[in-house]
Amino acid sequence: RPLDFVARSRSHVACIPPDAAGRRLFVFGGAGRAAIDGADPSDICYVVVGATPDELRERGFVAVDASSFGVFNDSDHDEWTLARTVMESGDDRGDESVGASDDDVTIHDALCGHDLRMNGMAIQLQPLSEPPASVDSDSITPFSVPSGSPADHDAAAGFDAETFLIDPFGGVNDVRSGEITHISGALAEDPIRVLRAARYRSRYVHSPEGPDSVSADAPDTVPFGLTPSTRTRMRNVSPELNRMSRNRIGGEIRKAMQHAVDPPIFWRTLRAVGALAVLVPTLDRGTIVPAGPDMYHREGDVFAHTMLVLEEMHELCCARDITGTARVRRYLMAIAHDLGKVPIADERGGLRSDDPPTRFSGHAAAGTEVVSDLVDRLGLPNHFEAAMRDAASLHMDFHDLLSKHPADIIRLVDNHTTAKTAETPTFATVWELLDLAQADEQGRLQNRGLYDNEDSAQYTEDPDAPDDAVQPVFDRERYAAVIGAAHTAIDTIDGFRALRTGLCETHSDTDIDNVDLQETLRTCTHCRTPDPWVADELTILRVDKFTDLASPKADSCDAG
């Protein structure tokens, strides 16, 4: 129901201990879009017009910290801000909030500080007896708040049954027509907003209208588009991203990947406006590097292949309900996995030669160096670097998992399995690598002639593929069975099991607990003293267990 969140917001304001009575309250940000689309915003920010920081403190609000200008928490830790003329800024010296924030700032002044017209809207929570003096009455639209239990508190709170959307820049039209338009001067004030516009493109969709929308093959929804003026302005501002805070850049990228309904659109938008060349120059240059031999990579260049891999990874995450940081890690692993091909191509004859290289021996190792620079450039936390480095260095090796010696399989799985108590792995987990292998295999197009015509289960038809090209199908079940067998061998056979093989005949028949085991081996002249043989024995035992488990489903795992 379109405005349930407004009723909940009114109830919240009425019930919290801090006193907001007598002050004009608005909801900014995603609330305006929610009012139009009929969806709840992901978070609600309350904005107070005509107050000062000291006044809010006196009323019981708590300042978030000294560096956040005019940002407070109420007793439920929801965010409240004072109306201010510039909502945010920050260059390479760090993050900072700037602008005026006092009782002279009007609602119109505050909305002028927003980035996009769809964000330059506000919902006033109290009854609007008369238009704000700073806003044209034509910009004020009444909406009916739905009835129901959340609104039952309204009478006690002194609210009426209506709320108003204030839209001085035409944000409603942008949301309904599926367009992203900047507010004059906003992008130049804060170039990070280039990333935000790209993020919105990858997150929001709308139902197309017009003659083309009624055709049988027309999509139900399409991404938001950039108006020509905004696209031009983004291109002009993109070089300024070099001076912006790395942390803010990384924050926007993580948000984009976490909430995107079509992740490749984010990166394609950055490339279209020149921002990709600033932030991820290796990926941008990938547009002129072949992804590989034409028979295996009919999709074309490294950038095109990476976007297909990202698309496959998105489908996989949606199907398996992988969300949050786990989803972002997988998306960034997809971005990183083939970056090493670009410097290899540069070294072997140039990127723009008439006969560019199509084979990239060593690109896995080269990719790890590219990733280290990329993570620093994008301001990403260390665990992302670890996952992305592993994606670059291991993605080729992982494709050969089924043909590896069991000892090598067990070692790889053991090295990339996180403890159950670990919150965020400091490496790419074996399941993340498996997801990348699937996305990498299915994120390309190869010649139909490479397959046995009688086994069409190995590929699928892609209506957008070039002539006689098909999409490979990844045999995930076999890979998962091998990984599962390795996990079982690791979990059921530990170092104590290996140590027990060193007990002499006398002690092997006794019940020695793990605490006394090592002491017995050291003191008994007939037992084997612990030394490197233990690791060898552990490997042998695990390989035997693995082979018993994996052989029926993974007969290609060769113990020789």
Secondary structure as the mmCIF struct_conf table of DSSP 4:
data_model
#
loop_
_struct_conf.conf_type_id
_struct_conf.id
_struct_conf.beg_label_comp_id
_struct_conf.beg_label_asym_id
_struct_conf.beg_label_seq_id
_struct_conf.end_label_comp_id
_struct_conf.end_label_asym_id
_struct_conf.end_label_seq_id
TURN_TY1_P TURN_TY1_P1 PRO A 2 LEU A 3
HELX_RH_AL_P HELX_RH_AL_P1 ASP A 4 CYS A 15
BEND BEND1 ILE A 16 PRO A 18
TURN_TY1_P TURN_TY1_P2 ALA A 21 GLY A 22
BEND BEND2 ARG A 23 ARG A 23
STRN STRN1 ARG A 24 VAL A 27
TURN_TY1_P TURN_TY1_P3 GLY A 29 GLY A 29
HELX_RH_AL_P HELX_RH_AL_P2 GLY A 30 ASP A 37
TURN_TY1_P TURN_TY1_P4 GLY A 38 GLY A 38
BEND BEND3 SER A 42 ASP A 43
STRN STRN2 TYR A 46 VAL A 49
BEND BEND4 GLY A 50 GLY A 50
HELX_RH_AL_P HELX_RH_AL_P3 PRO A 53 GLU A 58
TURN_TY1_P TURN_TY1_P5 ARG A 59 GLY A 60
STRN STRN3 VAL A 62 ALA A 63
BEND BEND5 VAL A 64 VAL A 64
TURN_TY1_P TURN_TY1_P6 ALA A 66 SER A 67
BEND BEND6 SER A 68 SER A 68
TURN_TY1_P TURN_TY1_P7 PHE A 69 GLY A 70
STRN STRN4 VAL A 71 ASN A 73
TURN_TY1_P TURN_TY1_P8 SER A 75 ASP A 76
STRN STRN5 GLU A 79 LEU A 82
BEND BEND7 THR A 85 THR A 85
STRN STRN6 SER A 89 SER A 89
STRN STRN7 ASP A 91 ASP A 91
TURN_TY1_P TURN_TY1_P9 ASP A 92 ARG A 93
STRN STRN8 GLU A 96 GLU A 96
BEND BEND8 GLY A 99 GLY A 99
BEND BEND9 ASP A 102 ASP A 102
TURN_TY1_P TURN_TY1_P10 ASP A 103 ASP A 104
HELX_RH_AL_P HELX_RH_AL_P4 ILE A 107 CYS A 112
TURN_TY1_P TURN_TY1_P11 GLY A 113 GLY A 113
BEND BEND10 HIS A 114 ASP A 115
STRN STRN9 LEU A 116 LEU A 116
TURN_TY1_P TURN_TY1_P12 ARG A 117 ASN A 119
BEND BEND11 GLY A 120 GLY A 120
STRN STRN10 ALA A 122 GLN A 124
BEND BEND12 GLN A 126 GLN A 126
BEND BEND13 SER A 129 GLU A 130
TURN_TY1_P TURN_TY1_P13 ALA A 133 SER A 134
BEND BEND14 VAL A 135 VAL A 135
HELX_RH_3T_P HELX_RH_3T_P1 SER A 137 SER A 139
STRN STRN11 ILE A 140 SER A 144
HELX_LH_PP_P HELX_LH_PP_P1 VAL A 145 SER A 147
BEND BEND15 GLY A 148 GLY A 148
HELX_RH_3T_P HELX_RH_3T_P2 SER A 149 HIS A 153
HELX_RH_AL_P HELX_RH_AL_P5 ASP A 154 ALA A 157
TURN_TY1_P TURN_TY1_P14 GLY A 158 GLY A 158
BEND BEND16 ALA A 161 ALA A 161
STRN STRN12 GLU A 162 ILE A 166
TURN_TY1_P TURN_TY1_P15 PRO A 168 PHE A 169
HELX_RH_AL_P HELX_RH_AL_P6 GLY A 171 SER A 177
TURN_TY1_P TURN_TY1_P16 GLY A 178 GLY A 178
STRN STRN13 GLU A 179 ILE A 180
STRN STRN14 HIS A 182 HIS A 182
HELX_LH_PP_P HELX_LH_PP_P2 ILE A 183 ILE A 183
TURN_TY1_P TURN_TY1_P17 SER A 184 GLY A 185
HELX_RH_AL_P HELX_RH_AL_P7 ALA A 186 GLU A 189
TURN_TY1_P TURN_TY1_P18 PRO A 191 PRO A 191
HELX_RH_AL_P HELX_RH_AL_P8 ILE A 192 ARG A 203
STRN STRN15 VAL A 205 HIS A 206
BEND BEND17 GLY A 210 GLY A 210
HELX_RH_3T_P HELX_RH_3T_P3 PRO A 211 VAL A 214
BEND BEND18 SER A 215 SER A 215
TURN_TY1_P TURN_TY1_P19 ALA A 216 ASP A 217
BEND BEND19 ASP A 220 ASP A 220
STRN STRN16 VAL A 222 PRO A 223
STRN STRN17 GLY A 225 LEU A 226
HELX_RH_AL_P HELX_RH_AL_P9 PRO A 228 VAL A 237
HELX_RH_3T_P HELX_RH_3T_P4 SER A 238 ARG A 243
STRN STRN18 MET A 244 MET A 244
HELX_RH_AL_P HELX_RH_AL_P10 ARG A 246 HIS A 259
BEND BEND20 VAL A 261 ASP A 262
HELX_RH_AL_P HELX_RH_AL_P11 PRO A 263 ALA A 272
TURN_TY1_P TURN_TY1_P20 VAL A 273 GLY A 274
HELX_RH_AL_P HELX_RH_AL_P12 ALA A 275 LEU A 279
HELX_RH_AL_P HELX_RH_AL_P13 PRO A 281 ARG A 285
HELX_RH_3T_P HELX_RH_3T_P5 GLY A 286 ILE A 288
BEND BEND21 VAL A 289 VAL A 289
STRN STRN19 PRO A 290 PRO A 290
BEND BEND22 GLY A 292 GLY A 292
TURN_TY1_P TURN_TY1_P21 ASP A 294 TYR A 296
TURN_TY1_P TURN_TY1_P22 ARG A 298 GLU A 299
STRN STRN20 ASP A 301 ASP A 301
HELX_RH_AL_P HELX_RH_AL_P14 VAL A 302 ALA A 319
TURN_TY1_P TURN_TY1_P23 ARG A 320 ASP A 321
HELX_RH_AL_P HELX_RH_AL_P15 GLY A 324 ALA A 336
TURN_TY1_P TURN_TY1_P24 HIS A 337 GLY A 340
HELX_RH_AL_P HELX_RH_AL_P16 LYS A 341 GLU A 347
TURN_TY1_P TURN_TY1_P25 ARG A 348 GLY A 349
TURN_TY1_P TURN_TY1_P26 LEU A 351 ARG A 352
BEND BEND23 ASP A 354 ASP A 355
TURN_TY1_P TURN_TY1_P27 SER A 361 GLY A 362
HELX_RH_AL_P HELX_RH_AL_P17 HIS A 363 LEU A 378
TURN_TY1_P TURN_TY1_P28 GLY A 379 GLY A 379
HELX_RH_AL_P HELX_RH_AL_P18 ASN A 382 HIS A 399
TURN_TY1_P TURN_TY1_P29 ASP A 400 ASP A 400
HELX_RH_3T_P HELX_RH_3T_P6 LEU A 401 SER A 403
BEND BEND24 LYS A 404 LYS A 404
HELX_RH_AL_P HELX_RH_AL_P19 PRO A 406 ASN A 415
TURN_TY1_P TURN_TY1_P30 HIS A 416 HIS A 416
TURN_TY1_P TURN_TY1_P31 LYS A 420 THR A 421
BEND BEND25 GLU A 423 THR A 424
BEND BEND26 THR A 426 PHE A 427
HELX_RH_AL_P HELX_RH_AL_P20 VAL A 430 GLN A 442
BEND BEND27 GLY A 443 ARG A 444
STRN STRN21 GLN A 446 ASN A 447
HELX_RH_3T_P HELX_RH_3T_P7 ARG A 448 LEU A 450
BEND BEND28 TYR A 451 TYR A 451
TURN_TY1_P TURN_TY1_P32 ASN A 453 GLU A 454
HELX_RH_3T_P HELX_RH_3T_P8 SER A 456 GLN A 458
STRN STRN22 TYR A 459 THR A 460
TURN_TY1_P TURN_TY1_P33 PRO A 463 ASP A 464
BEND BEND29 ALA A 465 ALA A 465
HELX_LH_PP_P HELX_LH_PP_P3 PRO A 466 PRO A 466
TURN_TY1_P TURN_TY1_P34 ASP A 467 ASP A 468
STRN STRN23 ALA A 469 PRO A 472
HELX_RH_AL_P HELX_RH_AL_P21 ARG A 476 THR A 492
HELX_RH_AL_P HELX_RH_AL_P22 GLY A 495 ARG A 500
TURN_TY1_P TURN_TY1_P35 THR A 501 GLY A 502
BEND BEND30 LEU A 503 LEU A 503
HELX_RH_AL_P HELX_RH_AL_P23 GLU A 505 SER A 508
TURN_TY1_P TURN_TY1_P36 ASP A 509 ASP A 509
BEND BEND31 THR A 510 THR A 510
HELX_RH_AL_P HELX_RH_AL_P24 ASN A 514 THR A 523
BEND BEND32 THR A 525 CYS A 527
HELX_LH_PP_P HELX_LH_PP_P4 ARG A 528 PRO A 530
BEND BEND33 ASP A 531 ASP A 531
TURN_TY1_P TURN_TY1_P37 PRO A 532 PRO A 532
HELX_RH_AL_P HELX_RH_AL_P25 TRP A 533 ALA A 550
TURN_TY1_P TURN_TY1_P38 SER A 551 LYS A 553
TURN_TY1_P TURN_TY1_P39 ASP A 555 SER A 556
#
